[in-house]
Amino acid sequence: MPKAKMDEEMKAFAADVRESIAQARRGEFARVHTPADIAAYKARGRPVGSTKDDAKQAVTVRYSPDVLAAFRASGAGWQTRMNDALKDWLQTHSPV
């Protein structure tokens, strides 16, 4: 099998992998995550209750290709413009 050319980052990664394998063969194990460690990981991120009540929600919706093409053709911010268009429509129509 021919040797692949590796840049410095790949060489460092390969060396780390070789060292990890050698440690495993010697019976050395990776650091064990304690319950305190796990609790610290969970403490990261947004504090509970810090999101707005009217925050946008991610959903999966299917639109006609021509509708998407028209909004995407308008450039960056097309999703915001689509949201604004739907809000305007709701001012004069009932969603039911």
QUIVEN-V890157 format. One line per field, one symbol per residue. psi: psi as a letter, one per 20 degrees, with the letter a starting at -180 (. if undefined). A space follows every 50 residues. Layout:
BEGIN
psi: ???
END
This chain:
BEGIN
psi: pqpqpprhghggghgggghgggghhijpqrpporhhgghhghirapqpji qqhkqqqprpqpqqhhggggghiiaqjhhghgghghgghhhiqpi.
END
